[in-house]
Amino acid sequence: KMESAFKTQEEVEGIITNRCKGGYVVNVNSCLCFLPGSQICTKPLKNFDHLMNTPLKFLCVKLDDVRGNIVVSRRAVLEKSRNESLDKVLSKFKENDIVDGQVKAILDWGAFLDLNGVDALLHVTDMSYSRVKKPADLLSIGQTIKVKIIKIDNETRRISCGIKQMHADPYDKLEKNYKVGEIYEGIVQKVVDYGVFIKLEEGLEGLAHQSELSWTKKNIHPGKILSTSQKIEVVLLEKDIEKRRLSLSYKNTQVNPWIKFAQDHKVGDQFEGMVKNIT
């Protein structure tokens, strides 16, 4: 009977009777089989006492006629039933579908969502067209969000989804709406050592380098000139659609004191000034 079950991969019913080295002994109709510890469940459990002396389903995964050894697996049965249910659920989803998902776990590089019993990955780069430092800043565990399915891998049974794919890419209208040399309004999103990130519109950010913040203040921390959430005007210096980069200037929206000084004063003029520092 066990030889037949091994060839046809038919499930057999047995009872775990006791422990042994490396696993457990399973009694299948008075036929003693070996159940490795790794094959008892799909999840790592510390205690298996609740499974002892209970009728369970197993698959015969190895049969040695010479030694008379039979190896069974409960994990294979669980994975088989899980894969069958996964196939049913996956058949309901298609790429580009917009579905509701519940946040199960949040990591540094993304989040796992529950889509009606199927796990889906939401990568940090698919959350927003803007820079996302931490997924936890946008999501919380248990939250229900709308996402777009961007890829279904039938071999690995994995679903990849995104939030930003539901909206138009702001860089697509960059060429039409933004011109180099023009002045635009923005909000300071982030202050770093080398400059300031400024949001022009949702999903569209640019960098104003430290050298583009002030005409007179050199080697000063950007945080002493601008602060987060501050509304300012900036000049678009350069746009690179392929690299998705915008270069902005804050100082160009203000009068250049060197040019103004040259216009107001000529060589040889006398004027009053205050001693700033002595070196």
Disulfide bonds with the S-S distance in Angstrom:
none
